[in-house]
Amino acid sequence: MKLKDWIDKLDEFLKVSEKDLLNHSGKISHESAVEKANTEYDKYRQAEDKKYISDFDREMKKLIKGK
């Protein structure tokens, strides 16, 4: 299978799944996309860090509850 065949196969799949095909390079610059990705990752990381409980803290909580 050649690259063109893979492109055609993917386009067919996207059409069947009723997804729009992007036939141009888009409007967003690489720099803007990277900046947006970093911003969103920072938000995600902060949210995950707030939920994080270390193994030590988890075990201490069990010990305190056990008393």
NORUR-V776062 format. One record per residue. N is the residue number from 0. RES is the residue in one small letter. BURIAL is I if it has 9 or more other C-alpha atoms within 8 Angstrom, else O. Layout:
BEGIN
n:N res:RES burial:BURIAL
n:N res:RES burial:BURIAL
END
This chain:
BEGIN
n:0 res:m burial:O
n:1 res:k burial:O
n:2 res:l burial:O
n:3 res:k burial:O
n:4 res:d burial:O
n:5 res:w burial:I
n:6 res:i burial:O
n:7 res:d burial:O
n:8 res:k burial:O
n:9 res:l burial:O
n:10 res:d burial:I
n:11 res:e burial:O
n:12 res:f burial:O
n:13 res:l burial:I
n:14 res:k burial:I
n:15 res:v burial:O
n:16 res:s burial:O
n:17 res:e burial:O
n:18 res:k burial:O
n:19 res:d burial:O
n:20 res:l burial:O
n:21 res:l burial:O
n:22 res:n burial:O
n:23 res:h burial:O
n:24 res:s burial:O
n:25 res:g burial:O
n:26 res:k burial:O
n:27 res:i burial:O
n:28 res:s burial:O
n:29 res:h burial:O
n:30 res:e burial:O
n:31 res:s burial:O
n:32 res:a burial:I
n:33 res:v burial:O
n:34 res:e burial:O
n:35 res:k burial:O
n:36 res:a burial:O
n:37 res:n burial:O
n:38 res:t burial:O
n:39 res:e burial:O
n:40 res:y burial:O
n:41 res:d burial:O
n:42 res:k burial:O
n:43 res:y burial:O
n:44 res:r burial:O
n:45 res:q burial:O
n:46 res:a burial:O
n:47 res:e burial:O
n:48 res:d burial:O
n:49 res:k burial:O
n:50 res:k burial:O
n:51 res:y burial:O
n:52 res:i burial:O
n:53 res:s burial:O
n:54 res:d burial:O
n:55 res:f burial:O
n:56 res:d burial:O
n:57 res:r burial:I
n:58 res:e burial:O
n:59 res:m burial:O
n:60 res:k burial:O
n:61 res:k burial:O
n:62 res:l burial:O
n:63 res:i burial:O
n:64 res:k burial:O
n:65 res:g burial:O
n:66 res:k burial:O
END
